[in-house]
């Protein structure tokens, strides 16, 4: 494999790193127009549009009643799992739920020096739509990661949409939906599913927020309906950044790099090493291990187009590069990894030590695997309970307390030439 190798000491390293990280986010006008057309068709034609698109894209002749997956089907999918599968899903669900419980925000209030009560009320989003990819890209883990935090937050109704190419249902996804407590499952996908969740049809209830991964059409649709509904994020390709001091088994590091590269050809896997010889050792491991992988072609394409090795001379240099990249997944495969964490400003999730592969976070460690990509960890966070909770400000002025604040409000309002604001406040002032 021909994978880019960079040296942080080179004069052109900054530009070379930017080139490595570059991801073509230029919007495709044809995709935008196609998605706009789909959204408008769903808004105008409702269920009829959903049936037509299901026939066109998923290639099966659905009726309206076919679109709904009944509770009995979900329960049957769960009951038909192997003991091994049900145990694994249950363990993962329990750990995700336990972690999520720590994230719940609570209402609070206090009384100021004037006797006014000020506070914040926390309420859950009422109805959430969860998009779950179907077909070959069917991920029961995504069901758990998106649904369980919403349930912990107190969301009243969760509607899951998932495409079923040629009418084939993924039983593991249905079982995960049953375990997580999904209220309604509808067999639709693509931009049309996002449009249906945003605007509602006779069969699909309109939701307040849409979460979950999808292809470029799904991501584009989520951007277009934002404002009508909330969304979690617009995610790019999966990515991993590993920092290693050269003392971890190179086979482990090679496989960790493969674990992201196998997602798709646009995924990004980068290794920063403080030992130049270790980079060569990892390259040898990758050559030996690649033929044993089921998704060899995808892994090789991903690594050759977007993969990279970076040699850094010092810990400080490595940390500077980490914060520049702001990776979705960061593995610190180094001694005393906890000593690095305070210096890391930007990362979706940090996997510390030699025995914490990113794959554990994808499934069962507990923290959410829905993470910011493409450098957006600079300003955004993993999906969590807080994404399904709303904050409402509480203001309750006493008569004397209002009187104390009137002059301040009046001066500021008149400074903005908003006289009605000023008088509205002034009318509340105590007269003696």
N, C-alpha and C positions, 0 to 999 in steps of 0.2 A: 504493500500500500504506500502511496505517496501522500504523506501527511505533513502539513506545514510545520516547521520548527523555527521558533523565534528565540532570540537572545535579548533579554531585557537590557543588556548593556549597550546594544547597538544604537547608533545615533538615530536611525530611522525606526526604532522600535514602536514609538507612539503611533505612527502612521500604519505600520505593519499590523499592530493590534487592532486599530480601527477597521482596517480592511478585513481582518479575520472575523470581527464581530458583526460586520455590516450585514444587515438583513434587508432584503428588498421589500420595503413596506409601501412602495408606490401602489396606489389603488388602481386596480384594473377596471377601466371604464366599462368594459363589457360585462364584467361580473356585477358591478354596481347597478347597471341597468337591468340585468336579469333579476337581481334581487328586488329592485324597486317594482318591477312588473309582478313578481310573485306576491309581494306584500299587498299590492293594490288588488290583485285578483282575489286574495284571501279576504280582504276587507269587503270587497264588493260581492263575492260569490259564496263566501263561507265554506260550509262543508263540501259543496260541489267542487270547489277549487282543490280542497284537500284530497278528494277522491281522484280527481284528474291527475294531480301531481304524484300521488301514490302509484297510479297506473304507469305514469311516464317514467318516474325515477326509480321506484322500487320494484316495478314490473310485476305487480299482482293486482287483480281486479277486485279491490276492496269495496264493500258496501259500508254505510255508516255504522251499522251494528258490528261489523268486523273490526272497526278501529278501536273499540273498547276492549281492554283486557279485563275480564271479570276477576273479582276477589278470589273466586274458587280456582281460577287458573294460576293465580299467584301462589295460593296456598299449596296447590298440587305441585308446582315447580319446587317449592321448598321441601315438601314431603318426599319428593323423588330424588333429592340429592343423595349422594353417597355420604356416609357418616363422616368421612374425611373432609369433604367439601363443606358440610354444614358446620362442623367444628371450626374450620378455618374462618368461615364467614362470621361465625358467632364471636370468636376471639377478636377478630379485627373490629367488629362492630362495638364490642364492649370497650375496647381500648380507645377507639375514636370517641365514643360517648363519654368516657371518664375524663378524657382530656378536654372535651368541649365544655363539660360542666364548670371547669375553672374559668371559662371565658365569659360567663354570663354577667352582663352589666346589671346593676341594681339602681332603683330610683333613690334619690336623696334630696334633702332640703335643709335649709338653715334659716335662722332669723337674724337679720342685720341689726345695726345699732339703732335704726329708726322703727323697729317693730314690723318690718316687711318680711314676708316669707318668700324666699327664692329657692328654686330647686330644679330638678330634672326628673321627668317621668319617662320610664323605659317601657316600651310596648313592642310586641312582635309584629313583623309584617304579616298580614292576614293570609295571603295566598301566594305561593311560590311555584314557579314552573321550573322543572329540572330537565335539562336536555341530556340524554344519554346516547352516545353513538351506537349504531347497530351494525350488523353484518360482521365482517372480520374484525373491525375495531370495536368490539363489545367489551366493556369494562365494568364488571360488577363492583370493583373497588371504587369507581367513580360514583356509583349509586350511593354507597355508604358515606363517602366523603362529602357529598353534596346534600344528602337528605338528613343525616343524623344531626349535624349542627343546627339545621333549621328546626328539627323537632325539639332539640334542647332549648332553642330560643323561644319556643312556644308558638310556632307557626301553626295556624288552625287547619290549613289544607295544603297538601303538596300534590301537584299534578306532574307526572313524569311523562315525557314524550320520548319515543325511541323508534327509529325506522326499522322495518323488518323486510329487508331485501328478499324478493320473491316469496314474501309471506312467511318467512322462517323466523320464528321467535327464539331468542336466546334464553334458554331455561335458567342459566346461572344469573343472568341479569334480572329475570322475573323473581327468582328466589331472593336475591338481594333486596329487591323492592319490597317484598313481603316482610323480610326481616327488619328493614329500616323503617317500615311503617308508611310507605307511600299510599296516598288516599285514592289516586286515580292514575291508571296507566293507559296511554293512548298511542296507537301504532302509527305515528307519523314522524317524519324527520325533515331535515333540510331547512331552508329559509322559510318554507311554508309552515313548519311547526312553530318557528319563532314568531311568525306573524300571527298565527292562531292564538298563541299564548298571550301576545301583546294586546290584540284587539278582540279576541273571543269569537267563537262561532256557536252555532246551536249545540254542537257536541263538545267543544273545547271551551272551558271557562276562561275568561280573561284573568290574568294574574297580576300581581303587583311588582314582582321581580323575577327575572330569568337568570338561572345559573347553569353551569355545565359546559363541557368542551364540545367542539365540533369542527367541521372543516371550514374552508374559506367562505363558503356561502352562509354557513351558520354564523360565523364571526361577523361577516358583513351585515347580516340581518340584525344581529344584536346591536351593532353600532347604530343602525338606522332606526330602530324602535326605541332606543334609549331616550328617555324623556316621557314617552308614553308609559314605559315601565322602567324600573331599575335593572341593571345588569351587574354581574360580578366583575368581569374584566373582559378585555379582548386579548386572548392569549396567543402568543406566537409559538414557534416550534419549541419542543422540550430541550433543556440544556443542563449540562453538568460541568462544574469546575472542580477539579481535584487538586489539592496541594499536598505534595508528599516530600518528606525529607530524605527519601531513598532507603528507608529501613522497613518498608512494608513489602510483602511478597509481591513481586511485579505481576504475577498472574492475577492477583486480587484486583490490582489497579486496572489491568487490561480489561477484566470482565466488568468492572464498574463503568469504564468508558463505553464498552459495548452496550451496557444496560440502557443508556440513553440513545445511543446511535441506532438501536434496533427499532425505535419508535417510527421514524421515517427518514427519508433522505435529507430533510432540512434540519433535523435535530443537530445539536452541537455538543461535542465532547472535547474538553480541553484539560490538559494536565500541566500544572506548574510544578517543576521539581527544583530543589536546591542542590541536586546532584546530577551533573550532566551524564554520568555513566548510567544512572538509573533510567534516564529517558531511553537509552539504547536497550536496556534490559526489558523495559515495557514494550518497546517495538518488537523485540524478539518474541515476547509472550503473545502479543497480538497476532503475529504471523502464525504461531503454533496453534493458537486457540480459534482463530477465525474459521477454519474449515469445519470445526465442530458445531458451529452455530446454525440454527435453522434459518435465520434471516440473514445469511451471509451477504447477499447482494445489497440489501438495504444498509447494513452496517458499514460495508465497504464504501458505498456511495456517500453516506453521511460523513464518514471520517475523512474521505478524500476531498469533499467539497467544503466542509465547515469545521473539521476537527483540527486540533493543534497541540503542539508541545511548546512549552515556554520554559527556558532556563533562567532562574532568578538567583542572584548571588547571595541575597540576605533575606531574612524574615520580613524586614521592613519593606523591601522591594516587592516581595510576594504579596504583602498586605495591600500595598498601593495598587497593585494590579487587580486584586480581588475587588477593591472598592471602585475601580474604574469599570470593571465588567458588570458588577452588581448581579451576580448569577442567580438563576432560579434555585438550583441545588448547589451547595458548596460542601465538599468533603474535605475535612482537615485530617489527613492521614499522617499525623506528625506526633512527636512526643509532646506531652503537656499541651494538648490542643486547647484546653480551657484558657490558657494564657493568651491565646490569639483573639479570643472572642471580643474582648473590650475594644479592640482596634478595628473590628470589622463593622462598617457602617451600613453596608448595603448587601443584603442577601435574602432570598426568599426563605430558605431553611438551611441550617448549618448542621452537618453530620460530623460529630466530633470523635476522633480516635480511629484506630485501625480496625475496630470491630463494629463500625457503624456504617454499612453500605447504604447508599441512597435507596436501594430497593426495599429496605425495611420500612422507610418512610412512605413509600408508595402504597403499602398494603396494611401494615399493622402496628407501627410504632405508636401511633396515636395522633400526633399533629396532622393537620390537613395536607393532602398532596396537591391541592389546587393552589398554585403559587404564581407570583408575578414573573413574567418572562421578558426577554429582550431589553434588559436594563431597567425595567419599570420597578424593580425592587428599590430604586432610589426614592420612590414616592408612594409605593403601595405595599400591601401586606397579604399574607395568606388568607384564603377564605376561612371564615370562622363564625361562631355564634353571633358576633357583633354585626356581621353582614345581614343578619335577619332580624335585628333589633333596631328600633327607631328611638331617637331622643327628642323629647318635647320639653321646652322650657316652661317652668312654672313661676308666675309672678303674682303675688297677692299682697297689695299695699294696704296697710292700715290707714285710717284717716289722717293721723298725725304723720305717718311715714310718707304718705303721698305729698303732704304739705312741705316736707323737708326736701323733696326732690323736684318740686315744681320750678323753682327758679333756675336750676341747672338745665332742665329740659327746655324751658322757655327761651333762655339765652341761646342755646344751641339751635333750636328750631328757627328763631328769628334770624340767626346768622345764616341759615340756609334758605331764608325767604319763604318759609313754610308757616304762615301766620296761623292757619287753622290748627296745626300741630301745637303751636305755642298756646293758643287760647284753650284748646282742649285740656292741656295740662293746668293752665292758670285757673280754670273753673273749679278745680279740685282743691285749691289752696284754702286753708282754714281762714276764716275771717273772725276778727276779734272785736 
